[in-house]
Amino acid sequence: MIKGRFGLPMPILSLALFLVWQALNDGVTGGSVVMGLLLAWLLPLATRNFWPDRPGIKHPLRFSFYVVRVVFDIIVASAEVALIVMIPGRQPKTAFVSFPLELEHPLAISTLASTISLTPGTVSADISDDNTLLLIHVLDLDDEAKLIETIKRRYERPLREIFS
């Protein structure tokens, strides 16, 4: 039996797929809306067996604000990386940082790692076997403690609220 509202096994995922489909198309047309609706309905339906534990997003509105924050941070970090690359003779101070995780939910940890990798100048390189440390490569590091506090404040704490 199909669970969810209107026969959608994952309504939030369906909405996200529809919106992404519309954003990727060159304008909103009748055909793009019909195709977007079909994809938004069929993809979650076809992949529902791959999701044994449904994502635990408890506060979708907070997640929306989180996405806006991440997009803003990506834009700012892109400008910062461009400046690092464009200034002649500037040598970035690359480093690996062990970030202590407070998150426990696998999807929350994955979202944090993805957020870090999406932000220019940082890449999530590895996670410890016990899921307590995330290894991050940083293009230009001035203060490790400040970086850790910034990630905790801007990303980890909001994700803890979203997934708990």
Rosetta blueprint (number, residue, H / E / L):
1 M L
2 I L
3 K L
4 G L
5 R H
6 F H
7 G H
8 L L
9 P L
10 M L
11 P H
12 I H
13 L H
14 S H
15 L H
16 A H
17 L H
18 F H
19 L H
20 V H
21 W H
22 Q H
23 A H
24 L H
25 N L
26 D L
27 G L
28 V L
29 T L
30 G H
31 G H
32 S H
33 V H
34 V H
35 M H
36 G H
37 L H
38 L H
39 L H
40 A H
41 W H
42 L H
43 L H
44 P H
45 L H
46 A H
47 T H
48 R H
49 N H
50 F H
51 W L
52 P L
53 D L
54 R L
55 P L
56 G L
57 I L
58 K L
59 H L
60 P H
61 L H
62 R H
63 F H
64 S H
65 F H
66 Y H
67 V H
68 V H
69 R H
70 V H
71 V H
72 F H
73 D H
74 I H
75 I H
76 V H
77 A H
78 S H
79 A H
80 E H
81 V H
82 A H
83 L H
84 I H
85 V H
86 M H
87 I L
88 P L
89 G L
90 R L
91 Q L
92 P L
93 K L
94 T L
95 A E
96 F E
97 V E
98 S E
99 F E
100 P E
101 L L
102 E L
103 L L
104 E L
105 H L
106 P H
107 L H
108 A H
109 I H
110 S H
111 T H
112 L H
113 A H
114 S H
115 T H
116 I H
117 S H
118 L H
119 T L
120 P L
121 G L
122 T E
123 V E
124 S E
125 A E
126 D E
127 I E
128 S L
129 D L
130 D L
131 N L
132 T L
133 L E
134 L E
135 L E
136 I E
137 H E
138 V E
139 L L
140 D L
141 L L
142 D L
143 D L
144 E H
145 A H
146 K H
147 L H
148 I H
149 E H
150 T H
151 I H
152 K H
153 R H
154 R H
155 Y H
156 E H
157 R H
158 P H
159 L H
160 R H
161 E H
162 I H
163 F H
164 S L
